[in-house]
Amino acid sequence: MDDDIPTCEHCPDGHRLPASRPWAVWVAAKRDSDGQPTHLTVTTTGGHHVAESDAEWLRDLIGRAGNGVAS
């Protein structure tokens, strides 16, 4: 597959790029003083391994969304 990253030690068949799989977000019920959730839990919908590179991709994606740039 072209979207595999073969360097993940936890994924012997290669690690898929994070944008190539579905993700889910669970929003915590607890809110801050502005009514915003205090915790978000993000994971793949298929229960796939999440590598540090996936976490970096998610942080960047969320950061761009905060600036009105992510899609």
Rosetta blueprint (number, residue, H / E / L):
1 M L
2 D L
3 D L
4 D E
5 I E
6 P L
7 T L
8 C L
9 E L
10 H L
11 C L
12 P L
13 D L
14 G L
15 H E
16 R E
17 L L
18 P H
19 A H
20 S H
21 R L
22 P L
23 W E
24 A E
25 V E
26 W E
27 V E
28 A L
29 A L
30 K L
31 R E
32 D L
33 S L
34 D L
35 G L
36 Q L
37 P E
38 T L
39 H L
40 L E
41 T E
42 V E
43 T E
44 T E
45 T L
46 G L
47 G L
48 H L
49 H L
50 V L
51 A L
52 E H
53 S H
54 D H
55 A H
56 E H
57 W H
58 L H
59 R H
60 D H
61 L H
62 I H
63 G H
64 R H
65 A H
66 G H
67 N L
68 G L
69 V L
70 A L
71 S L
